[in-house]
Amino acid sequence: MANGGNDHAELHPGAGTGAATRSVTGSATGSSSELSPPSTAGLAGSTQAGEPSPRSVLDNVDEKSESTRPDKVTSRDAADAAKNKEEHTDSRDSHDSHDDLDDSDDSSDGDPEDAGRRNDTSDVHQEHPDDDGTLPMANEPGAGLQALEVQMSQQANERPASLSLARTVSRAPTIIPRSKRRGLFGQFAILPEVERPYEYRNKTKWLITLIVALTAAGGPLGSSILYPALASLTVDLHTSPTTANLNVALYMLAMGIFPLWWSSFSETLGRRTIYIISFCLFVVFSILSAISKSIGMLIVMRVLAGGASASVQAVGAGTLADIWEPRERGRAMGIFYLGPLTGPLFAPIIGGALAEKWGWESTMWFLTIYGGLAFVMLFFCLPETLARDRRPPRELEKKERTDKPPQTQAETQADVEGQATNMADGEAAESGAVVAPALARMTTTQSVRVQTQRVGSFLKVAFVQPLSVLLYLRFPPILLTVVYGSVTFGSLFVLNVSIQSAFAKPPYQFSELIVGLLYIPSSLGYILASLVGGRWIDNIMAREARKAGRYDQQGRLVFLPEDRMRENAWLSASLFPAALVWFGWTAQHGIYWIVPSIANFVFGFGSMLVFGAVTTMLTEFMPRRSSGGIALNNFLRNIFSCVGAIVAQPLIGAMGYGWLCTMFALLAWIVGNTCIFLLRRNGSKWRKNMDEQLNKLP
């Protein structure tokens, strides 16, 4: 407990009265002391009235155990004393195993998934009581007193002692002192940093989730807010429409590349530091974008702003994994992704209204204000959530390797000492004059070598290691899934450029505000598909598992990633290409605006079905490396979106909207159906081979 002993608490029902007696056994000394606590109501009342905390009570018990033991022992007869001795011996054995469990749990704090399993170990303690029916007390402050209250309540109501304490006993968060908080300017955060982020209250967790979701909307907001203003930007900066589209295309490319490094840095520097640095840079680059006087300066600043805003997409999911247990994480992830999902919905509307009244520069000033507000929220409200003892395996290996003294130096020192012992006095003095400088020169050389290795390791981790996710493309399931999603994402940006180009020119010739409003139908399709598509796919997977008779030993259904490629995949692979052709030819002939807008809605619905299935399949194909799969998907699909945004405008001038959309629709239909066919036919075999190879990796 508080004084370092491995204390163990047992609950003994009082004879005839139903009262409970608490016996504290010090495993280090073998001594015991007993207290007769008040009733449950009395305990609760004393806690509310400001009585000493459970930790101080247990400390007093340990300090007074020596003086109280003789009186307590003499109050029992010899038989009871012998029985208690046996019980104490059993309790020490069970408590030792309990400590082993705690030690093993603490060693797994580095992995959020292991941390989630660690919090469930109270079920193990509860379902395996001691022989006398007592329960081991949790080895943490306040948990023993709460367990005592629960046990007395169970005895009063004559309920069995096998009820789970995991939902009854709550762990009080261990708050880190302000001076020891991590992260850049962590001492200024209003929300405290805790030892284990899982221990945050739910209100605090939801506040952190909301902050991360709002900041995550900044990146997609910046990519879409400029669409309605591209026409005025082209005129003001005296450039071509194709060059103006680079502001969007290269922005998206930066959002795909930079997260590889943001994610890697966050594992060593922490989440808060990455948030603070990246959004400070986002504000600076947005200001420079707003005051740009040339198209070249604007493009460069937009690329840097896109890379800075992309940090939340890489680190935000990690933050949620830090604070939410796996069984609670699904809903939190849904709230988090509402930010990136609603950004493209409102960005064209906001951009169109601002550009129509104040010009394209006002869209950049809006991003500056949004980024500034996000920076303030991050600076004052977001604590560091990365586990304190979490460190990448390569970092641990590097630390162990660099901290170990060089073997050659030790051997040299031993040789010098041996020579000095066996030599004569004159020879020893002469040898000392020669050997000592040699030893100093060797130490300096080895020190330089160690420092060089450290710098090389840092450069490798910082710049080379993030690119290692590209090696996952050698696995066919990963390659086909990522290519399918990337082609779909590229088609999306061809459509976005076509919407702005078609409705801003005759015969429509809408204002910038109206052009922004015409992006709403596709966004509504995204939202509807995200709400309905996930449940539909879950039902399909359950149906396929039951049909194949796949059950585990507990009778639960066993799902496979390739089960997601059923009628939903065939439908989406044909739905959004058809909608793309629909939009192209109706916009080409100037059909009433509502007709191509309906096509946009259908395209949004079909493409979002693809995005949802692709993202989920990647996490299931690579359950131990899901973050790497998602980073790889974002990297490639943003490259495709960049290409689509760049080539769309020249091809519109050369081919027209109809043939352009038909060409990309045909490409998407062929690629999509080919990937689905191959995954359905060979997915199971490929997945097993991939699992074997991934399990061999460190």
C-alpha positions, 0 to 999 in steps of 0.5 A: 500500500502506501508504505511499500508493503504488498498489503492484502485486504480480506472481508470476513463476515461477522458472526451473527451480526452481518458486520464485516471485519477488515484484515490487513496482512503485510506480506513483507512482515507477515503481521496483520491488523484488523479494523471493524469499520462502520456500516456502508452508509457511515463510510459514504457519509464520512467520505463526503464529510471530508474524512481522511482519504482511503490511502491515509486510512490504510497508512494509519492501519499499517503504522499501528499494526505493531501496537494493535496486533497483540490485543487483537490476537488475544481476543480470539481462541487458539482455533481461530488464530490457527484458522486465520494463519492459514487464511493469511498464508493463502491470501499472501499467495493469491496476492503474489499472483495478483501482483504478477498480474499487475506487473504484466499489465503495467508492462503493456501500457505502451500499446493502447489495445493492451491498455484497454485489456489491462483495465479489464483485469478486475474481472479476473480478480473478482471471478476467482475469489479466495477459498474463504469467499473473500476478494483481493483488494485492488492494489491502488489508492481508494480501491480497497475501501470501495471494494469493502463497501461493495462487499458489505452491500452484497452481504446485506442483500444476500447477493453472491460475491461473483458480481463484477467489480469492473463496473463498480470500482472506479480508478481515481486518476493520478494527476501529473503535477503542473511542473512535470507535464509533457508537451510543448507549454503543457503547464498552460493546459487547463485540463490536467495530464494524468498518469493513464489517459483511460482514467479521464472522466467521460466528460473530459474524454468527450471534450478532448474528442470534440476539440480534436474533431473541430481541428480535424475539419481544418484540413478538408475545409481548406481544400474545398473553400477555394473552389467557388473562388477559382474564377476570381483568383484566376483573374486577379493573379493573371493566371490560367485555370489549370494553374489556379487549380494547383492551389487545390491539387497540391494542397491535397498532395501535401495532406497525403504526404505530410501525415507520414511524418506527423504520425512518426514524430507524435510517437516520440515528441507526443501528441500535444507538441505536434498539434501546437507546432502544426497549427501554429504553422497553419496560421502563419502559412494561411496569413502568407496565402492571404497576402500573396501577390503572385500565383507562385507564392500562393501555391507554395504557401498553400502546400505548406498550409495543407501539410500543417493542417494534415497533422490532425488526420494522422494524430487525431485517431491516435489521441482517441485511441489514447483516451478511449478503451476499445469497447468505447472507441467506435462511437468516439471515432464516429464523432471524430470523423464528422469533422473531416466529413462536414468540412467539405459540406460547408467549405464551398458555401462559406467560400462562395459567400466570402469570395462574392463579397470580399474576394478570394483573399477573404477565404484565406483570412477565414482559414487564418481565423479558424486555425487561430481558434483551433490553436487556442483550444489546443493550447489551453484545453488539450493535455498530453495523452500519449502514455508516459511509458510508451516508446516505439520498439526501435527507440527502446532498442536504440536506447539500450544499444547507446546506453551500453558502455563500449566493450572495447573500452572495458577490455582496454581498461582491464588490459591496462590494469593488468599491465600496471599490476605485473610491471615493475615500478619504472616500467609501470610509470613508462607504460602509464605515460604511453597507455593513458593517452591511447585510452583517452583517444579510444574513448573519444573515438568511440564517443564520436562513433556513438554520437554518429550512430545516434544522429544516423538513427534519428535521421532514419526514424525521422525521414526514412522510417515513415516511408516504410509503409509503402512496403505494404503494397507488396501484399495483393489484398492491400494493393487492390484495396488501396488502388480501388479507393484511390481511383474512386477518390481521384474521380471525386476531384474530377467531379469537384473541378467540373462542378465549379467549371460547369456552373460558373460558365454559360449557360448556367453562369451562377454566382460564386455563392450559388456555385458553392451551394451546388456542392451540397448534394454530393455532401448529403450523399456522403453523410447518408452513405456513412449513416446507412452504409456501415449498418448495411455492411455489418448485416451482410458480414453477419449473414455471410458468417452464418451462411458459412457456419463460422463460429468460434468456441464461444459461439460468436460469429467469425467475420472475414474482411473479404465478406465486405465485398458482396452486393454492396461492393458491386452496387457501389462499383457501378453506381458512382461511375454511372452518376459521373456519366450522368453529370457529365452529359447533362452539364455538357448540354446545359440541362436544368441544374437540378438534374446534374445535382441529383447525379452529384448526390448519387455519386456521393452516396456510391463513392462513400460506400467505397470509402467506408468499405476500403477503410474498414477492410484495411484495418481488418487486413492489418489489425496489428498495423492498422495505422500504417494501412490508413496512412498508406491509403491516405498517401496514395488516394491524395496523389490520385486526387492531385492528378485528377484536379490537375488534369481535369481543367485541360481535359475539359477544354479538350474533350468537354464534360461528357467525354471527360466524365465518361473516360474516368467513369469507365476507368473507375468501373473497370478497376473497381470490378476487377479488384472486387472479383480478385478479392472475392476469388483469392482474398482468403488465400492472400490474407493467410499468406499476408498474415504469416509474413506480417507476423514474422516482422518485428 
